[in-house]
Amino acid sequence: MDESSFSNLPTSHLLGSVPSVINEEKKSSYAAPEASMQNFSPNNGSGRGYQTLEAPAESFEQQPPNNWKGVFNISSYRQYFNVDTDVVINRLISSFHPTAGDFFNKIEANPDLYGLIWITTTLVFMLSCFGNFATYLMQKHTDGTTTWSFDVGYVNVAAFGIYGYAIAVPMAFYFLLQYLGSNASLIRFWCMWGYSLSIFMPTAFLLLIPVEFLRWIIILITGTASSCFVALNLRSYIEGENDLTIIVIAAFLLQMALSIFIKVWFFP
């Protein structure tokens, strides 16, 4: 039998048969339709449209308490302790220059309460310890036969006097200036009055000298420097407003009264 006759037999009906020739024209091409992106306007509250989710903006700056509820919130005062060592040292150095009168300009961006608490607490312990030690030296200098005992009452008096002065006096001036129509800031007043007490810390060392005349000279110089620091900075703060000279004089006299109180009570 001729082999060519077998090649003409139809084989498409056989199972598993594969055609030898594929017609390219019969290929069907399928193209995916282009995806059309539809933009939805954000929902402005008028309908139920698509709304984009955005991450909430972070704000690390604490705002000062504006009501009585914020006054008793500890987190409201966090920003007033956001200072480093360099800032505190620079402000301490500024407090030893009483005639500059620019302390409020230096703390305008970031007034702190750290200096107030640290300085007053340190001063309380220094006055309590050095006051007792000074009485011991004076007693041994005059009469070495008498016995000496530590006076714990110095701690109570120092805490009540220093803390009370540093908190109550700035508050009094704040409310007084508010009453007179001045735009005062209680936090800045606390900061300034707190740093004004820093000069009394090295003075406590010098007052250990068992010579009464030198003690009075030291405390008067210190009191004058601290009083000038408070008065000149307060005058620059309220400058341009009504005549408030009496307020500046009152601040000067109160600071001098504090220095005399320290001398008379703790270093008699």
C-alpha positions as CSV (number, residue, x, y, z in Angstrom):
1,M,0.0,0.0,0.0
2,D,1.2,3.4,-0.9
3,E,2.4,5.5,2.1
4,S,0.9,8.7,0.6
5,S,-2.6,7.3,1.0
6,F,-2.2,7.2,4.8
7,S,-1.2,10.8,5.0
8,N,-4.5,11.9,3.5
9,L,-6.6,10.3,6.1
10,P,-8.4,12.7,8.6
11,T,-7.0,12.4,12.1
12,S,-8.7,15.3,13.9
13,H,-11.3,13.0,15.4
14,L,-8.8,10.8,17.1
15,L,-8.2,11.3,20.8
16,G,-4.9,13.0,21.6
17,S,-4.3,13.9,18.0
18,V,-2.4,17.2,17.4
19,P,-2.7,19.0,14.1
20,S,0.5,19.3,12.3
21,V,-0.1,22.8,11.0
22,I,-1.6,25.6,13.0
23,N,-3.3,28.4,11.1
24,E,-2.0,31.7,12.4
25,E,-5.1,33.5,11.2
26,K,-7.3,31.5,13.5
27,K,-5.5,32.7,16.7
28,S,-7.7,34.7,18.8
29,S,-6.0,37.6,20.6
30,Y,-7.3,38.9,23.9
31,A,-6.3,42.3,25.2
32,A,-7.1,43.3,28.7
33,P,-9.1,46.4,28.9
34,E,-7.4,49.4,30.3
35,A,-8.3,50.1,33.9
36,S,-9.8,53.5,34.4
37,M,-9.0,55.1,37.7
38,Q,-11.8,57.2,39.1
39,N,-11.0,60.0,41.5
40,F,-13.3,60.7,44.3
41,S,-13.4,64.0,46.0
42,P,-12.9,64.0,49.7
43,N,-15.9,64.1,51.9
44,N,-16.5,67.6,53.1
45,G,-19.3,66.6,55.3
46,S,-22.0,67.0,52.6
47,G,-22.2,63.3,51.6
48,R,-20.8,59.9,52.0
49,G,-18.0,60.2,49.5
50,Y,-14.6,58.6,49.6
51,Q,-12.4,60.2,52.2
52,T,-8.6,59.8,52.3
53,L,-7.1,58.7,55.6
54,E,-4.3,60.9,56.7
55,A,-2.0,60.5,59.7
56,P,-2.8,63.0,62.4
57,A,-0.4,65.8,62.7
58,E,1.9,65.5,65.7
59,S,2.4,68.4,67.9
60,F,5.0,68.2,70.6
61,E,4.6,71.7,71.9
62,Q,2.5,71.8,75.0
63,Q,0.2,74.8,75.2
64,P,0.0,76.7,78.5
65,P,-3.1,76.0,80.6
66,N,-5.9,78.2,79.6
67,N,-8.4,77.2,82.2
68,W,-8.5,75.8,85.8
69,K,-8.7,72.3,84.5
70,G,-5.3,72.7,82.7
71,V,-3.8,74.2,85.8
72,F,-4.1,70.8,87.7
73,N,-2.9,68.8,84.7
74,I,0.8,67.8,85.1
75,S,1.3,67.4,81.3
76,S,0.5,71.1,80.9
77,Y,3.8,72.0,82.6
78,R,6.0,69.6,80.7
79,Q,7.2,72.3,78.3
80,Y,8.5,74.4,81.1
81,F,11.0,71.7,82.1
82,N,12.3,71.2,78.5
83,V,15.7,72.8,79.1
84,D,19.2,71.4,79.0
85,T,22.2,72.1,81.1
86,D,23.7,74.8,78.8
87,V,20.4,76.8,78.9
88,V,20.2,76.7,82.7
89,I,23.9,77.7,83.0
90,N,23.5,80.6,80.6
91,R,20.5,81.8,82.6
92,L,22.4,81.4,85.9
93,I,25.2,83.5,84.5
94,S,22.7,86.2,83.3
95,S,21.3,86.4,86.8
96,F,24.7,87.5,88.1
97,H,24.6,90.5,85.7
98,P,22.0,92.6,87.5
99,T,22.3,95.7,85.3
100,A,21.7,94.0,81.9
101,G,17.9,94.1,82.1
102,D,17.5,91.7,79.2
103,F,16.6,88.5,81.0
104,F,13.0,88.4,79.7
105,N,14.3,88.6,76.2
106,K,16.5,85.5,76.8
107,I,13.6,83.5,78.2
108,E,11.0,84.7,75.8
109,A,11.0,81.6,73.6
110,N,11.2,79.1,76.4
111,P,10.6,80.2,80.0
112,D,11.3,77.4,82.4
113,L,10.3,76.4,85.9
114,Y,13.3,74.0,86.4
115,G,15.5,76.9,87.6
116,L,12.9,78.0,90.1
117,I,12.5,74.6,91.7
118,W,16.2,73.7,91.6
119,I,17.4,77.0,92.9
120,T,14.9,77.3,95.7
121,T,15.4,73.7,96.9
122,T,19.1,74.1,96.9
123,L,18.9,77.4,98.7
124,V,16.6,75.9,101.4
125,F,19.1,73.1,102.2
126,M,22.1,75.5,102.0
127,L,20.6,78.0,104.4
128,S,19.5,75.2,106.8
129,C,23.0,73.6,106.9
130,F,25.2,76.7,106.7
131,G,23.0,78.6,109.1
132,N,23.5,76.0,111.7
133,F,27.2,75.8,110.9
134,A,27.6,79.6,111.2
135,T,26.0,79.6,114.6
136,Y,28.4,76.9,115.6
137,L,31.4,78.9,114.4
138,M,30.2,82.1,116.1
139,Q,29.6,80.2,119.3
140,K,33.0,78.6,119.3
141,H,34.5,82.0,118.4
142,T,32.9,83.8,121.4
143,D,32.8,81.0,124.0
144,G,34.3,77.6,123.4
145,T,33.0,76.1,126.6
146,T,29.3,76.1,125.8
147,T,27.7,73.1,124.0
148,W,26.1,73.5,120.6
149,S,23.1,71.6,119.1
150,F,21.7,71.5,115.6
151,D,18.5,73.6,115.2
152,V,16.1,71.6,113.0
153,G,13.8,74.6,112.9
154,Y,16.1,76.2,110.3
155,V,14.8,73.8,107.8
156,N,11.1,74.7,108.4
157,V,11.8,78.4,108.3
158,A,14.0,78.2,105.2
159,A,11.4,76.1,103.3
160,F,8.5,78.4,104.3
161,G,10.4,81.6,103.6
162,I,12.1,80.7,100.3
163,Y,9.3,78.7,98.7
164,G,6.7,81.1,99.9
165,Y,8.6,84.1,98.6
166,A,9.5,82.5,95.2
167,I,5.9,81.5,94.6
168,A,3.7,84.2,96.3
169,V,5.6,87.3,95.3
170,P,5.6,86.7,91.6
171,M,1.9,85.8,91.8
172,A,1.2,89.0,93.6
173,F,2.9,91.1,91.0
174,Y,1.2,89.2,88.2
175,F,-2.3,89.8,89.5
176,L,-1.5,93.4,90.3
177,L,-0.2,94.1,86.8
178,Q,-3.2,92.3,85.4
179,Y,-5.5,94.5,87.4
180,L,-3.6,97.6,86.2
181,G,-4.1,96.5,82.6
182,S,-0.6,95.2,81.9
183,N,0.0,92.0,79.8
184,A,2.0,90.0,82.4
185,S,3.0,86.4,82.3
186,L,3.1,84.4,85.5
187,I,5.4,81.7,84.1
188,R,8.0,84.3,83.1
189,F,7.7,86.0,86.5
190,W,8.3,82.7,88.3
191,C,11.3,82.1,86.1
192,M,12.8,85.5,86.6
193,W,12.3,85.6,90.4
194,G,13.6,82.0,90.7
195,Y,16.9,82.8,89.0
196,S,17.2,86.0,91.0
197,L,17.7,83.8,94.1
198,S,20.7,82.1,92.6
199,I,23.2,84.7,93.8
200,F,22.3,83.8,97.4
201,M,23.8,80.3,97.0
202,P,27.5,81.4,96.9
203,T,26.7,84.1,99.4
204,A,25.7,81.3,101.9
205,F,29.4,80.1,101.8
206,L,30.7,83.6,102.4
207,L,28.4,84.2,105.3
208,L,30.2,81.4,107.2
209,I,32.9,84.0,108.0
210,P,32.6,84.5,111.7
211,V,33.0,88.3,111.4
212,E,29.7,90.2,111.8
213,F,30.8,93.3,110.0
214,L,31.9,91.4,106.9
215,R,28.6,89.4,107.0
216,W,26.6,92.6,106.7
217,I,28.7,93.9,103.9
218,I,28.4,90.6,102.0
219,I,24.6,90.4,102.4
220,L,24.0,94.0,101.5
221,I,26.0,93.7,98.3
222,T,24.2,90.5,97.4
223,G,20.8,91.9,98.2
224,T,21.5,95.0,96.1
225,A,22.6,93.0,93.2
226,S,19.6,90.7,93.4
227,S,17.2,93.6,93.9
228,C,18.6,95.4,90.8
229,F,18.3,92.3,88.7
230,V,14.6,92.0,89.6
231,A,13.8,95.7,89.4
232,L,15.6,96.4,86.1
233,N,14.2,93.4,84.4
234,L,10.7,94.1,85.6
235,R,11.0,97.7,84.4
236,S,12.1,96.6,80.9
237,Y,9.2,94.1,80.9
238,I,6.5,96.8,81.6
239,E,8.3,99.6,79.7
240,G,6.1,101.6,77.4
241,E,3.0,101.2,79.5
242,N,1.5,103.3,82.2
243,D,3.8,104.8,84.9
244,L,4.4,101.8,87.1
245,T,7.5,103.0,88.8
246,I,6.0,102.2,92.2
247,I,5.8,98.5,91.1
248,V,9.5,98.5,90.3
249,I,10.4,100.1,93.6
250,A,8.2,97.6,95.5
251,A,10.0,94.7,93.8
252,F,13.4,96.2,94.7
253,L,12.4,96.6,98.4
254,L,11.0,93.1,98.7
255,Q,14.1,91.6,97.4
256,M,16.2,93.6,99.8
257,A,13.9,92.5,102.7
258,L,14.5,88.9,101.7
259,S,18.3,89.3,101.9
260,I,18.0,91.0,105.3
261,F,15.8,88.2,106.5
262,I,18.4,85.6,105.4
263,K,21.1,87.4,107.3
264,V,19.1,88.1,110.5
265,W,17.5,84.7,110.8
266,F,20.1,82.2,109.5
267,F,23.3,84.0,110.2
268,P,22.7,86.1,113.4
